[in-house]
Amino acid sequence: MRTRLLPLLIVLMAGVLLALGFPLAVSLAAAQQQRVVVDRIDDTVRFAALAQFVTKGPAVTDERRSTLQEQLDRYYDTYGIRAGVFYREMNSMARAPQTWVLPGEGDGREAFEEALAGRRSEDPPQVWPWQRGERLVVASPVVRDGDVVAVVFTDSPTGHLRSRILQGWLLIAAGESAAMLLAVGAAFRLTGWVLRPVRVLDAATHDIATGRMNSRVAAAGGPPELRRLARSFNEMADNVEEVLEQQRAFVADASHQLRNPLAALLLRIELLALELPAGNEEIASVRTEGKRLAQVLDDLLDLALAEHAAADLQLTDIGELAAERVAAWRPLADEKGVVLGGATAPVTAWVDPVALSSALDAVIDNALKFTPRGEPVTVDVTSNGDTSTIVVTDCGPGLTDEELSRVGDRFWRSGRHQNVTGSGLGLSIARALLMAGGGSIDYAHHEPRGLRVTVTVPRTPPGGE
């Protein structure tokens, strides 16, 4: 969820910064150019004040023209800005450099015409850093006795202006980058603050789904809505745990209370069998069903205890334990003509030895029930990183994909195997025993046929120490 929320926040913040940065950059460029234009206007006004006393008359005029020319030359030498005073006919009164002539068209010509009309030329178009060769043209009229007698014209290079605009933009970009980094850091903190309760809630939900019913969420941190959700989740978990505890207690009590009457009933059946002829089919059938009912009650009690009892985890050599269970079941396998074996190398894991033994008994018993005579059942023990696995494979009829999704459910048995004895609780007991110790059991197809059961247990102690 964070991978989806964080990019969204970053994109939104980047959009806001860009929306603020572009107008700021444009405004800075306009302000820099306006400063230059104002300076040029002041310069043209100063030159116009000198030029208005220059006439086409006697020697005194030549002295004033010389002064104007000297000022224009110094201005050009100092700033590199071409400047001149031109009559209406575009003849020059004075200019620097001497080879410079007015443009015959374009922005310069329009500025000159506006100045002849008695108005200062309009501000030139905005210059951008990438526009090399652009120049700023400013023209002001020279007025004598109310008449425009000449025009002061300046033609400025824009290299320095473009450099200042670019420097300003770099400062803006640096500021935006710093703001973006701060925004990304704030987004990380914000998403962490918002999603931390969600992660805790997800972990608690997973724990409950895998059987650890005592898992709860600390209703602290995060937005108020998530804190309320955490409290509601805890209330729901308490209610579910209470209901399941009542269910376990009922199953345990019921199975325990029924065992005594059932044992008395089976005893009476045996006594009754003594009074009847040997080989009576009805007595044999009743005896078989009674024993089956007793086995179901025993399995129900084992399941209730497995779901309720806490696991006593110990560092155990599960390879040796698996070898012991294989040896214990080999006489039955030999009796059925099934080849029971496998690779049981020394592998350690943190398990409850009694619970794991019971789970392996249920898995191996199930494999022997469905494996035909002459076919193998293998038990392999391996380790992989933080987990160890015990894989039991058989060459029986196997299960369909739909049946694989249901195997391990209480009382579920495949419709194709109803003739095989069993209560449908063995694998459910195995799953409950393994889950109590942090393990799991999975089922898959075994090629070319059969079932592959994988028992996974942790190699690290509780708490990861």
N, C-alpha and C positions, 0 to 999 in steps of 0.2 A: 504493500500500500504506500509505503514511503517513496518507492521509486516512481510512483505515479503522482503523488501529491507534491513532492519536492520540485520536479521540473515545472509543474504548473505554477507554483509560487515564484520560481526563478523567472519564468517567462513573463509573468505579470509584472514583477518588479523591474525587469529589464525594459518592458514596454513603458512603464511609468517614467523611468530614468531617461529613456530616449525621447519620450514626449516632452520632457522638461529640457533635455539637452539641446535638441534641435532649435527651438525658439531662442534659447540662450546664445547659441553659437551665431545665429543670424543677427541677433541684437548686438552682440559684440562686434561682428564685422561692420554693421551699420554705424556703430558708435566710433570705431576706429577711423572709418572713412569720413565721417562727419567732422572729426577733429582735423583731418587733413584739409578738407574743403574749407572749413572756417579759417584755417591758417592761410590758405591760398586767397580767400576773399580779403583778409586783412592786408595781404601783400599787394593785391591788385588795387585796393583802395589807397594804399600808400603811394604806389606808382602813379595812380590817377591824380593824386594831389600834386605830384611833381609835374605831371604832363600837362595839367590845365593851364600852366603859365608859359608853355612853350608854343610859340607861334612860328609862322613862316617868314617873320620879319627880320629885323636888324641883328647886330652882333650879340646884343644881350640875350637874344633868343638862342643863339648858338651856344652861349655859356650855359644856359639852363638845359639845353639839349645834351650838352656834354656831361652835365651833372647827372641827368637821367640815364644816359648811356653808361656812365661809370657805375651807377647803382645797379643797373641791370646786369652788367658784366660781373660785378662782385656777387650778385645773387646767383648767377649761373655757375660761377666758379665754386661757390660755397656749397650750394645745394644740388647742383646738376639739374635745375629746373629751367626750362626754356621760357623766356618771358619777353614781351615786346609791347609797344604801343603803336597802333596802326590807325591811319586815317580811314575815312569812309571808303575811299577808293582802294583800300587795302595796301596803300603805300606805308612804309614804316617810318615812324618818327624816331624810334630807337628800338633796338632789339639785341638779344644775346641768345645764341651766337649770331654772328652777322650773316651766316649762310641760311639761317632758318627762314622759312616762308610759311604763311598761314595755309592750313589745309583747305582745299577747294570744295570739299564735301564732307558729309558725315557729321558727327557730334560737334567737332570744332567749328564747322561752318554755321551750324544752327546756333551755337553759343555766341558767335560773333554777330549774327543777325539780331539776336535778342538784345545784346548790349547796345547795338546801334539804335534799337527802338527805345532806349532809355531804361531798360530793365537789366538787372543782374541775371546772368545765365542760370538756368535751372541746375539743380544738383545732378552731377553725372551719374550714370548707372552704377549699381553696386559692383565693386571689384571683388573677385574671389581668388583664393590662393592659387588655384590651378590655371588662372588666366594670365599666362605670360605675354608680355608685349602690350598689355593694356595700359592706357595713360589717362590721367585726370585732367580735364580741360575746364578752366574757369575764366570767364570774361566779365569785365565791369566797364561801364561807360565812363568816358572823360567828359565832364559837363563844364561848359563855359558860357556864362550869361544865359543859362537855361537851355542851351542847345548842346547836343551830343556832337563833339568835334572829333573824337577819337575813341578807340577801344583799347583797354589794357587786357592782354591775353596771356595766360600762363598755361603751359603744357608740362605736367609733372609726371615723372616715372612712378610706377606703382610697386616696385620691388620691395622697398622698405615697408610699405603699407601691407602688402601681402604677407611679408615675414611676420609683422606684428599680429596680424589676424591669425596666422597659423600657430604662433606661439600661444595666443589666447585659446585657440581651439585645443591645443595639446594640454593646456592646463585644465580646460573643461573635461577633456577625455580622461585625464588623470583623476580628477575629482569624481567623475562618473564611475571609473573603475574602482576607486576606493569605496564609493558608496555601494557599488554592486557587490564587492567582497563583504562589506558589512551586512548587506541585505542577504547574501547567501548564508553567512554565519547565523544571522537572525532566523533565516528560514530553517536551517538545520536545528537550531534550538527550539523553534516553534513546532516543527513537525515531530521532534523528539518528545516535546512536552505533551503534544496531542496524542501521539501514537503509543507512547509508553504504556498507558493504561490498556490500550487495545492489545498490545503484545502480551501483557500480563494476563488479560482476559482470555486471549487465545490459548496461552499455555495452560491456564487453569481448565479451560474447556477440554483441551486435549487430554489432560490428566484424568478428568472425570470420565471422558469417553473411553479411556484405556483402563478404567477400573479404580483409579485412585480417588475415591469419593471424598477424602478429607481435604482435598485441594480447595483453597479459597483465594479471593482477590482482596488485597488491601485497598480499601476505598480512600486512597489519598493521592493527590496530584492529578494533573490533567483538568480539562474543562468540567464544569459542574454537571453537564449532561452525562459524561462518562463516569463521574463519581456516583451519580444516581444509578447508572447502569451496573456498576460494580456492586453496589449494595443490593440491587434487585437480583443480580446473579447469585450472590451469596445466599440470599433468602431462598431462591429456587434450588440451589445445591443442597441447602439444609433440608428442604422439604423432600427432594428426591432421595437424599441419603436416608432420611427417616422412613420413607415409604419402602425403600429397598431393604432397610434393616428389619422392618416389620415383616416383609416378605421372606427374608432369610430365616427370621425367627419362626415364622409360621411353618416353613418347609422343614426346618430342623425339628421343631416340636411335633409336627404331624408325623414325620417319618419315624421319630423316636417313639412316639406313643403307639404307632401302628405295629412296631416290631414285636412287642410282647404279645398282643392278640394273634398276630400272624404266626409267631413261634408256637403258641398254644394250639392254633388251628392245624399247623403242619404236624405237631405231635399226635393230635387226634387222628389225622389222616393216616399216619404210620400205624397207630393202634388199630384203626379200622382195617387197614390192609392185612393185618395178621388174621383177621376173622374171615377174610375173603380168599377165594382160590388164588394161587400164585399166578402172576402174569395178567391180572385183570387190567384191561386197557383203560377203563374209566379212572381207576385209582392211579395208574401211571400218569394219565393226563392231568389229573388234579394235582398230583405231587409236582409235576413239571411246572405247571402254572404257578403253584404256590412258591416254589423256589425262585421262579422268575420275578414274582412280585417282591419277594424278600430282597433280591438283588437290586431291583429298582429303588426300594426304600433305602438300601445301603448307599446306592449311588446318589440319591437325593440328599442324604445326610452328609456324604463326603463333599458334594457340591456346595451345600450351605456352609460347611466348615471351611472349605477352600476360599470362598468369597469373603469370609469374615475374619479368618485368622491372619495375623501379620507374618510376613516372611522373616525367617531367621537367616540372614545372608551371611555366608562364609566364603572365604577363598578356597575353592574346591577344584580338584583335578577332574574335570568333567569327562576327559578321555577315559580315566580309570573307572569313573562311575558308569559311563556308557558300556564299558566292557563288562562290568559286573551285571548290568541288566541284560546284556546279550547272553551272558553265561546262564543267568537265571531262566531265560525264556528258551534256551536251546533244546532242552528235553521236549518241550511241547512242539517246537518246530520240527525236531526229528520225528516225533510221533506223527505229525501231519505230512511229513515228507518234504518240508520246505527248508531250503538252504539259508540259514541265518548267519550272517557274518558282517565284515566291514573293516574299515581302517579307523582305529581308535587310538591316535597318537596322544601323548601327554599335552593337554591344553588346560589352562586354568581360567576360571571365571568366578565372579561373585554371584553365588546362587544359594538357595535353600536346598541342601542335598536331599532332604526327604521329599520336598515338593517336586524337585526335578526328577527324582526317581519315580515318583507316582505318575508324573506327566509322561515320562518315557515308557513306563509300563502300559499306559493307555494307548500310546501311539504304536508301540510294537505289537500289542495285542490286536489292535485294529488291522495292522498290516498282515499278521498271520491269519486272521479270519478270512481275508479275501484273496490271499495268494494261493494259486493252484499248486498241487503236488509237483515237485520237481523244479519249481521256480524259485529265484533267490529273493531274500529280503536283506538289504544292506543298511548298516548304521555307520555313517562317516562323521568324524569330528574334525573340525578345522577352526582356525582363528583368522580374523580379518579386522585389523585395526582395533577399534574399541569394543568389538563384539566377538563372541565365539558362537559357532553354530554346530548343531547336531542334525544331520540330514538322514531321514529314514525313507528309503524308497522300496517300493514293491512292484511286482509285475502282475497285479490283479486286474480286474476289469476297469478300474479307474472311474472317474466321474466326468460328467459333462460340464461345460462352462457354467451353466445355471446351477448345477449341483455344487460346484466349487464355491460359489458365493454363499451357500447355505451350510456347508459342512462346518461342524462345530456348534451349531445352534442346539439348544436344549431339545431333546426328544426327537430331533430330526434324523431320519434315516431315508436313504435312497429307496424309491419305490421298486427298484430292480433288485434290492438286496434284503427284502423283508424276510426271506427264509433263513437269514443268518441271525443267530442269537445275539442279543444285546439290548440295552435299554435306550441307546441314543444319547447317553450322558457322559460317556467316557472322554471324548474329546472336549466337551464343555468343561469338565473337571480339569483336564490338562491345561486348557487356556486360562482358567481362573487361577490355578496354581502358579503358572508362569508369570501372569500379569502382576500378581502380588509381589514378585521379586524384580519387576522391571523388565521381564522377558516378553517374548511374543512367540506365536506359532502361526505359520503360513502354509498354505496348500497350493500345489501346482500339478500340472500334468507331468508324468514321467514317460518319456519316449522310449520305446514305441508304444508302451501301454503301461498302465498302473498309476500310482499316486506318489507324489513327492511331498513329504512333510518336512518343513524346516523349523527347527526350534532354535531361537536366537536368544542369547543371554549376554548381559554386559560383562566386560572384563575390568571395568573400573569400579571402585567401591562406591557406596552411596555418598552423594555430595561431591563426587569427583575428586576426592582427596588423593 
